Every structure is written in structure tokens, then in C-alpha cells.
Amino acid sequence: MSPHYLRIFLFCFFVWSGQKPYLAESYSVPKTEWGQPDLQGVWNFSSTVPMQRPSQFGDRQFLTQEEAKNGFLHFELGAGAGIVPPNSTGIESYYNDIRVDNSDVDGRVRTSHIIYPLNGQIPPLVKGIERRPGGVVPAAGKRPVRFVVGGIGRDGPEDRGLSERCIVGFNQGPPFTPSLYNNHVQIVQNKDHVVIMTEMIHDARIVKFKDVSPLNASLVFWSGDSVGKWEEDTLVVTTQNFNGLTQSFDGFGSSKNRLLIERFTRVGPHTINYEFIIDDPLTFTDSLTAVIPMSKVSAQLYEYACHEGNYGMENMLRAARRREINSVSDTVAEIFRR
């Protein structure tokens, strides 16, 4: 085992060992008819905790009770420093506040979902890697557009983000990261497979068992190729063979050489501890580990109706052409006025 992967293994072991005491001591994980831990159902992974830790907390993973009580719980979703919403109710409240918030599951509130590196920040980048976050305003860049929200222009559908093209939802993963809404995933099991289906653009990822080897590296997919195994009561899913047409993580790099390890552990009747590790030596100089709790939802998973040929893309491009025509007309009119 190389020193790099040995370091990842040891870190995961200590993280897992450190979390065991917080499992409900009297809780016994239910089993399926095949004797496997039962993870089936619809789960919510929304959270007001930021992915990256605000620098004021240093290496500290959890808020004090006083900090949580005084409002540090309300972070801005996504990476960056936390803010307190101006109003906890009404029109200015956070969209996410009406959903299930998993920031305080075991009585403690995290300062960030990233727990490694120890400062809770995304690892340093490999030289030459730049952040391409996308957004409402057209971003600098060229095709292929790897980010999920926004775009680089409106000349054609290939200039738009993956979620606008109904290819990859903005929180579809893998891995799963909390977003403004639709933070739901459904897990279905049989003896030899687990299906992990997300609400955003209804992507169903099939996880294979029975000592299945990863596919040949030439076979690549948007959501990669997933192989699973059971480690006691934890489902461990290793995913690789991403097609490289998505980013590695949080706007950086390409997923082409990314290795993703996910761990699903049911720690209570209504809670799954979800942990993921990203190892991408062409994007980051170190691995990244994050922990996000999921809560059980007593509801069905309804279709997020984003589909090929929808009116949104057609109207967006039509509006761009109309704007170009109006711009030319205004220019011609200005010439004649002179």
C-alpha cells in the first residue's frame, strides 16, 4: 500500500473509531431478509452547516452549546464564511429552513462538513488548477462546460451548465452535498445490489456487490462505476471511471481521475451517517473527507421533471437571439440618426 493511501486508510479508521461512541448504545441496526443492514427508504441530506469551515474556528470540528444557541447554526449554504439570516421567518428566511435540517443530529453542531484536512478547508490545489464555479452571470471558460449551474454563454445548449441541460442535477452527486432544495435520496436494496436514486434529475446509481471488479478504464460514466461492500453495519461504495465532463469538487478540476469512497452507516432509526472521501491527485494535493448526516423522510420520492427537450433551454436561446437582433437594430438606428 502506498504512503498516500495508507494515510487515507488510517485517517478513515480514526474518524470511524471516534464516531462510534455517538451511536445510540441501545440501537440495533435492522436487517434485510438477506441479513444485511437495512438502509432502505427516502433520506434527506439538507444542512445549514457550510462545506468549508470559517477560519475563526481553526481545527475545531464542533460548535460549543453557547455558539450554537447564539445563532452560529445559520451558515450560508455552500463554501465560505457563515452569516446569520436577517429574519428567521417570512420572506427573508432561508429556503432551506422549511426543509429538514440535519445540522444538529447527535446533539452537536459541526463547524463544517469537511473534517479532513483538519482545518476544514478544501486541500491545496495542484499547480494550474483554477476554480470554475459557474453561476447566473456567464462565467469565463470554454467547452465542455463542467459546472452544473450557469454557463459560459448562450450561443447554444453546449454553453450551458449540466443541470440546465438536464444531464446532472446540482446536488445529484456523487458525492451528495447539501443545496438549497431537493436534498433527497432513495435507497433500494436486494441481495446483490443497492440502488441509490437522487431526486434531482432522477439519477439511479446501481452499486454492484459480490467481489465485482471496477470496469475497464475506457468505460466511463457521468456518475462513475460503483462497487460496494459491507464492513460490519456500514455500506462502503467505491466509485471511479467518471467521464471527466463534471468537476472534481466545488468548482475545481475534472472528475476524470477522481476516486470516491462513500460510507453509509445507519446510526439510529431515523439517521444515516454519510461520509465521503475524494482522492484526486490531478486536482488536489491531498485527499478530502466530509461527513453529512441524513434523516429519514416518511414520504415518497417524486420526480424532478427536468427532461431533454424542455422549454427552458429553448426559450433561453430564443431570448438570446432576440437580444442580438434588437442590438443590431439599435446599432443601425443609431447610424441613421448620425
C-alpha positions as CSV (number, residue, x, y, z in Angstrom):
1,M,0.0,0.0,0.0
2,S,1.4,3.4,-1.0
3,P,2.0,6.0,1.7
4,H,-0.7,8.2,0.2
5,Y,-3.4,5.5,0.5
6,L,-2.1,4.4,3.9
7,R,-2.7,7.9,5.2
8,I,-6.2,7.9,3.9
9,F,-6.9,4.5,5.4
10,L,-5.5,5.5,8.8
11,F,-7.5,8.7,8.8
12,C,-10.8,7.0,8.0
13,F,-10.1,4.4,10.7
14,F,-9.6,7.1,13.4
15,V,-12.6,9.1,12.2
16,W,-14.8,6.0,12.3
17,S,-13.4,4.9,15.7
18,G,-14.0,8.4,17.0
19,Q,-17.6,8.4,15.9
20,K,-18.7,5.1,17.3
21,P,-19.3,6.4,20.8
22,Y,-22.0,8.7,19.4
23,L,-24.1,5.9,18.1
24,A,-27.1,5.2,20.2
25,E,-25.9,2.5,22.6
26,S,-29.2,0.6,22.7
27,Y,-29.8,0.9,18.9
28,S,-29.7,-2.3,16.9
29,V,-29.4,-1.8,13.1
30,P,-32.4,-3.5,11.4
31,K,-31.5,-6.2,8.8
32,T,-33.0,-7.1,5.5
33,E,-34.1,-10.6,4.7
34,W,-30.6,-11.3,3.4
35,G,-29.0,-10.3,6.7
36,Q,-27.6,-7.0,5.5
37,P,-28.1,-3.7,7.3
38,D,-31.3,-2.1,6.1
39,L,-30.7,1.3,4.6
40,Q,-33.9,1.4,2.5
41,G,-36.1,4.4,2.4
42,V,-36.1,8.1,1.5
43,W,-33.4,10.2,3.2
44,N,-32.8,13.9,3.4
45,F,-29.3,15.4,3.5
46,S,-30.1,19.2,3.8
47,S,-28.0,21.2,6.2
48,T,-27.2,24.8,7.1
49,V,-23.6,23.9,8.0
50,P,-21.1,25.1,5.5
51,M,-19.0,22.7,3.5
52,Q,-15.8,24.5,4.3
53,R,-15.0,25.8,7.8
54,P,-14.9,29.5,8.6
55,S,-11.4,30.4,9.6
56,Q,-12.4,31.6,13.0
57,F,-12.9,28.0,14.2
58,G,-9.4,26.8,13.2
59,D,-9.2,23.0,13.6
60,R,-12.3,22.8,15.8
61,Q,-15.0,20.4,14.4
62,F,-17.9,21.4,16.6
63,L,-19.6,24.5,18.0
64,T,-20.0,25.0,21.7
65,Q,-23.5,24.9,23.0
66,E,-23.3,28.7,23.5
67,E,-22.2,29.3,19.9
68,A,-25.0,27.2,18.6
69,K,-27.5,28.8,20.8
70,N,-26.4,32.3,19.7
71,G,-27.0,31.7,16.0
72,F,-23.8,30.3,14.6
73,L,-26.0,27.4,13.4
74,H,-27.2,29.5,10.5
75,F,-24.5,29.4,7.9
76,E,-24.7,30.4,4.3
77,L,-25.1,27.2,2.3
78,G,-22.0,26.1,0.4
79,A,-18.4,27.0,0.9
80,G,-17.3,30.1,2.7
81,A,-17.9,32.0,5.9
82,G,-21.2,31.8,7.9
83,I,-23.8,34.5,8.2
84,V,-26.9,34.9,10.3
85,P,-30.1,35.3,8.2
86,P,-31.8,38.7,8.8
87,N,-35.1,37.1,9.6
88,S,-35.9,33.6,10.8
89,T,-39.4,33.8,9.4
90,G,-41.2,35.2,6.4
91,I,-40.0,36.2,3.0
92,E,-36.4,36.7,4.0
93,S,-35.9,33.3,5.7
94,Y,-33.7,30.7,4.1
95,Y,-35.4,28.5,1.5
96,N,-33.7,25.6,3.3
97,D,-35.3,26.4,6.7
98,I,-38.6,24.8,5.6
99,R,-36.8,21.6,4.8
100,V,-35.4,19.0,7.2
101,D,-32.2,20.5,8.7
102,N,-29.5,17.9,9.7
103,S,-27.0,20.3,11.3
104,D,-27.8,19.1,14.8
105,V,-28.4,15.3,14.7
106,D,-26.5,13.9,17.7
107,G,-26.7,17.0,20.0
108,R,-23.6,18.6,18.4
109,V,-23.3,21.1,15.6
110,R,-20.4,20.9,13.2
111,T,-18.4,23.9,12.1
112,S,-18.1,22.4,8.7
113,H,-18.9,19.2,6.8
114,I,-15.2,18.8,5.7
115,I,-13.3,17.2,8.5
116,Y,-10.1,16.5,6.6
117,P,-7.9,18.4,6.0
118,L,-8.1,19.2,9.7
119,N,-8.7,22.9,9.1
120,G,-11.9,22.0,7.4
121,Q,-10.9,23.5,4.1
122,I,-10.5,22.1,0.6
123,P,-7.0,20.8,0.2
124,P,-4.4,23.0,-1.7
125,L,-4.7,22.8,-5.5
126,V,-2.3,21.2,-7.9
127,K,-0.5,23.9,-9.9
128,G,-2.5,25.2,-12.8
129,I,-5.9,24.2,-11.4
130,E,-8.4,27.1,-11.3
131,R,-11.9,27.4,-9.8
132,R,-14.7,27.4,-12.4
133,P,-17.9,27.8,-10.2
134,G,-20.4,28.8,-12.8
135,G,-23.3,31.0,-11.7
136,V,-26.1,33.2,-13.0
137,V,-23.6,35.6,-14.8
138,P,-21.9,33.9,-17.7
139,A,-18.5,32.5,-16.5
140,A,-15.2,32.6,-18.3
141,G,-14.3,29.3,-19.8
142,K,-14.7,27.1,-22.8
143,R,-16.5,23.9,-23.8
144,P,-17.0,21.4,-22.3
145,V,-18.9,23.2,-19.6
146,R,-18.2,21.1,-16.5
147,F,-20.1,23.0,-13.8
148,V,-23.8,22.3,-13.2
149,V,-25.2,25.8,-12.7
150,G,-24.8,28.7,-15.1
151,G,-22.9,28.8,-18.3
152,I,-20.3,30.5,-20.4
153,G,-22.7,32.0,-23.0
154,R,-26.0,31.5,-24.9
155,D,-24.8,30.6,-28.4
156,G,-26.1,27.0,-28.0
157,P,-27.1,24.4,-25.4
158,E,-23.4,23.3,-25.0
159,D,-22.7,26.6,-23.5
160,R,-25.0,26.0,-20.5
161,G,-24.4,24.2,-17.3
162,L,-25.2,20.5,-16.9
163,S,-28.3,21.0,-14.7
164,E,-29.8,23.3,-17.3
165,R,-29.3,20.6,-19.9
166,C,-30.9,18.1,-17.6
167,I,-27.8,15.9,-17.5
168,V,-26.6,16.3,-13.9
169,G,-28.5,17.8,-11.1
170,F,-26.8,20.5,-9.0
171,N,-26.8,18.3,-5.9
172,Q,-27.1,14.9,-7.6
173,G,-23.6,13.8,-6.9
174,P,-21.9,11.6,-6.3
175,P,-20.9,12.7,-3.7
176,F,-24.0,14.3,-2.2
177,T,-23.6,17.9,-1.0
178,P,-26.5,19.9,0.6
179,S,-28.0,22.6,-1.6
180,L,-31.0,24.9,-1.5
181,Y,-33.7,22.3,-2.2
182,N,-34.4,18.7,-3.3
183,N,-31.9,17.2,-0.9
184,H,-33.4,13.8,-1.1
185,V,-32.1,10.3,-2.0
186,Q,-33.8,7.0,-2.0
187,I,-32.0,3.7,-1.3
188,V,-33.3,0.4,-2.5
189,Q,-31.6,-2.9,-1.7
190,N,-31.6,-6.6,-2.8
191,K,-29.1,-9.3,-2.1
192,D,-26.5,-8.3,-4.7
193,H,-27.2,-4.7,-5.5
194,V,-28.0,-1.3,-3.9
195,V,-29.7,1.4,-6.0
196,I,-29.1,5.0,-4.9
197,M,-31.5,7.3,-6.6
198,T,-31.4,11.1,-6.2
199,E,-34.4,13.4,-6.6
200,M,-32.5,15.9,-8.8
201,I,-32.9,14.7,-12.4
202,H,-33.9,11.2,-11.0
203,D,-30.5,9.6,-11.4
204,A,-30.4,6.0,-10.3
205,R,-26.9,4.7,-9.5
206,I,-26.6,0.9,-9.3
207,V,-24.0,-0.4,-6.8
208,K,-22.7,-3.9,-7.5
209,F,-21.6,-6.5,-4.9
210,K,-20.1,-10.0,-5.0
211,D,-16.4,-9.0,-5.3
212,V,-17.1,-7.3,-8.6
213,S,-14.0,-5.5,-10.0
214,P,-14.3,-2.0,-11.5
215,L,-14.9,-1.8,-15.2
216,N,-12.2,-1.2,-17.7
217,A,-10.9,2.4,-17.5
218,S,-12.1,3.0,-21.1
219,L,-15.8,2.7,-19.9
220,V,-16.7,6.0,-18.3
221,F,-20.0,7.5,-17.0
222,W,-21.4,10.7,-15.6
223,S,-21.9,9.1,-12.2
224,G,-18.9,6.7,-12.5
225,D,-18.8,3.0,-11.9
226,S,-19.8,2.0,-8.3
227,V,-18.8,-1.2,-6.5
228,G,-20.0,-1.9,-2.9
229,K,-19.1,-4.0,0.1
230,W,-20.3,-4.3,3.7
231,E,-18.0,-3.5,6.6
232,E,-20.0,-4.6,9.6
233,D,-23.0,-2.3,9.5
234,T,-21.5,0.2,7.0
235,L,-22.1,0.2,3.3
236,V,-18.9,1.2,1.6
237,V,-19.2,2.3,-2.0
238,T,-16.1,2.9,-4.2
239,T,-16.7,4.8,-7.4
240,Q,-14.3,5.6,-10.3
241,N,-14.5,5.7,-14.1
242,F,-16.0,9.2,-14.2
243,N,-16.2,10.6,-17.7
244,G,-14.3,13.8,-16.8
245,L,-17.2,16.0,-18.0
246,T,-18.0,17.0,-14.5
247,Q,-15.8,18.9,-12.0
248,S,-13.8,17.1,-9.3
249,F,-15.3,19.0,-6.4
250,D,-16.6,22.5,-5.6
251,G,-15.7,24.0,-9.0
252,F,-12.2,22.6,-9.3
253,G,-10.6,20.3,-11.9
254,S,-12.1,17.4,-13.7
255,S,-13.6,14.2,-12.3
256,K,-11.6,12.1,-14.8
257,N,-9.1,10.7,-12.3
258,R,-11.3,11.0,-9.2
259,L,-11.6,8.2,-6.7
260,L,-14.6,8.5,-4.5
261,I,-15.3,6.4,-1.4
262,E,-18.7,6.7,0.3
263,R,-19.7,5.2,3.7
264,F,-23.4,4.9,4.7
265,T,-23.9,3.9,8.3
266,R,-27.3,3.7,10.0
267,V,-26.7,5.1,13.5
268,G,-30.4,5.4,14.6
269,P,-33.9,4.7,13.5
270,H,-34.1,7.9,11.6
271,T,-30.4,8.8,10.9
272,I,-27.7,7.7,8.4
273,N,-24.2,8.9,8.9
274,Y,-22.9,9.7,5.3
275,E,-19.2,10.2,4.8
276,F,-17.3,10.6,1.6
277,I,-13.6,10.7,0.7
278,I,-12.3,12.3,-2.5
279,D,-8.9,11.4,-3.8
280,D,-7.9,13.2,-7.0
281,P,-4.1,13.8,-7.2
282,L,-4.5,15.7,-10.5
283,T,-6.7,18.3,-8.8
284,F,-5.8,18.4,-5.1
285,T,-2.5,17.8,-3.3
286,D,-4.3,15.8,-0.6
287,S,-7.5,13.8,-0.1
288,L,-10.7,15.4,1.3
289,T,-13.1,13.9,3.8
290,A,-16.6,15.2,4.6
291,V,-19.4,14.0,6.9
292,I,-23.1,14.8,6.3
293,P,-25.9,13.3,8.3
294,M,-29.1,12.1,6.6
295,S,-32.5,11.9,8.2
296,K,-35.4,9.5,7.3
297,V,-38.3,11.0,5.5
298,S,-41.8,9.5,5.7
299,A,-42.7,10.3,2.1
300,Q,-42.2,9.2,-1.4
301,L,-39.6,10.5,-3.8
302,Y,-41.3,12.4,-6.5
303,E,-39.9,13.1,-9.9
304,Y,-37.9,16.3,-10.5
305,A,-39.3,16.9,-14.0
306,C,-36.2,18.1,-15.8
307,H,-36.0,16.4,-19.2
308,E,-34.5,16.6,-22.6
309,G,-36.4,19.0,-24.9
310,N,-37.9,21.1,-22.1
311,Y,-39.0,24.6,-22.8
312,G,-36.4,26.3,-20.5
313,M,-33.4,25.8,-22.8
314,E,-35.4,26.6,-26.0
315,N,-36.7,29.9,-24.5
316,M,-33.3,30.8,-23.1
317,L,-31.6,30.5,-26.5
318,R,-34.6,32.2,-28.3
319,A,-34.3,35.2,-25.9
320,A,-30.5,35.4,-26.6
321,R,-31.2,35.6,-30.4
322,R,-33.9,38.2,-29.8
323,R,-31.5,40.3,-27.8
324,E,-28.9,40.0,-30.6
325,I,-31.5,41.2,-33.2
326,N,-32.5,44.1,-31.0
327,S,-28.8,45.0,-30.5
328,V,-28.2,45.1,-34.3
329,S,-31.4,47.1,-34.9
330,D,-30.4,49.6,-32.3
331,T,-26.9,49.9,-33.9
332,V,-28.4,50.5,-37.4
333,A,-30.9,53.1,-36.0
334,E,-28.0,54.9,-34.3
335,I,-26.1,55.0,-37.6
336,F,-29.0,56.6,-39.4
337,R,-29.5,59.2,-36.7
338,R,-26.0,60.3,-37.2
